[in-house]
Amino acid sequence: MPDLNAIKQQAKEKVNADDQALPVNYENVKKCWDEFCIAKKSQGFTDEFVTLSNAIIESNSELGDLVIVEFDYQDNHDHFLTFKDEYLKQLRRKMRNDSVLFEVRLKDRSNEKSKIFTDEDKFKYIAEKYPNLNDLQKRLGLDFEY
């Protein structure tokens, strides 16, 4: 017959093990992030679901309890800030770690080339490659708009 004290001790160890904070790493954060994302979708919050789906998450041992959330577009960044606190509370609860923090960033797009949409943009792009094109345009009195 098992010893009652041994059973109590095992139960106590199990409770203590369950109460321990999960490490703040990419896998644990991503799991909680995906659960939150699915919950928002099932609750009908499609805007929040799309915003969460477009986020880039970074978390590793070098960052400690900091989770970096990066967005490509200003709209997603601003929308996330409206419900960031709600998600942070849920993340802290699921990870059993009250020291988890978010740093929300907007992706730096200054190095990316701009898209070419208008005829003027096309001309400027080609003129950068072929500087003589500007001289030719001036000599012939051409307007790229026509």
N, C-alpha and C positions, 0 to 999 in steps of 0.2 A: 504494500500500500504506500503510495507516495506521501512524502512528508509535507504537511500543510505549510510549514515555514518555507520550504523550498519552492512550492507553488507560488506563494506570495512574492517571494524574491524574484522569480522568473517573470511574473506579471508586472512587478515594479520596474524591472529592467526593460521590459518590452515597452512600457509607457514612456520611460525615459528616452529610449531609442526613438520612439515615435515623436517625441517633443523636440528632438534635436533639429537644429536649422539645417536645411539643405544647402550645399555649397552653391554659391552664386557663380555658375558657369553657363556656357552657351546652351548646353543640352537642357538643363533645368529651366532656364529662362525661356527658351524656345517652346518647351512643353507647356508652360503656363501661358505664354503668349498665344499659342495655338488654341488652347482651351478657351481663353477669353475671346478670341476671334470667332470661334464656333458659337459660343454663347451669344455674342452680339448678333450674329447672323440668324440664329434660331429665334431670338427675341424680336427680329424684324428691324434691327438697326443697321440697314445696309450701308449707310454712309460711314458709320464707324467701322464696319467690317472691311470696307474697301480701304479706308485709311490705315487700318492695322495690317492689312495684306500688303500694302505698299511700303511698309517700314523695313529698314535694314537694321538688324539688331547686332550689337557687339557686346560681348561679355566674356572676360577671361580672368585668370588668376592675377594678372598684372594690374587689372583695374580694381581689384578687391570687390566691394559691394556695389560698385558703380555699373550701371547698365546704360550703354549709349544707344539711343534710338535716333536713326538718321532718316530723313525724308528727302526725296528728290524735288518736291514741289512745295512752294510756300503754303498753298491751300491745305495740303495734307498736314503740314507742320502745325499750322494754326488750328486746324480741326482737332488734332490729337491733344493739343494743350487744353481744350475744353473738357476732356474726360481723362486726362492724365492722372489726376489724383485718385479717381475711382479705380483705375487699373493698378496704380501703385499700391493701394490698400490691399487689393486682391492678391497681387504678387507677393507682398510681404506676408500675408496670411498663409498662402499656399506654401511658401518657402520657409515659414516659421522664422523669419529674419526681419526684424524691424529696422535694420540699418541699410536696407537696399535703397538705392537712390537712382533717379533717372537723370541723364543729361540728354536733352533733346537738341538735335542739330539739323541744320539745313545743308544739304550736300552742296559743296562748292562747285559751281558750274562755270567759273571764270576761265578755266583752261579748255573748255569745250568750244568747238567751232560753232558759230551761229548758223542757223539754217538759211538757205537761200530761197526766198519766196518771190520777190518782185523782180521785174526786169532791171530795175536799178541795182538791186543786190547782185544779180547775175553779171551785169556789166562791171561792177566794182570788183567782183571776184576774178573775172577774166583779166581785167586791167591790172590787178596785182601780179598775176602771172606774166602778163605781157604788157609792160609799161608803154611800149610804142603805140598801143591801142588808144591811149588818151590823146597823143599827138595826132593820130589819124582822125579821130573824132573831131578835134578842133579844126584841122586843116580842111576837112570836107564839110564842116558845119552840120554834122549828123546829130540827131537826137535819138537816143535809145528807146524813147517812149513810142516811136512810130513803127 
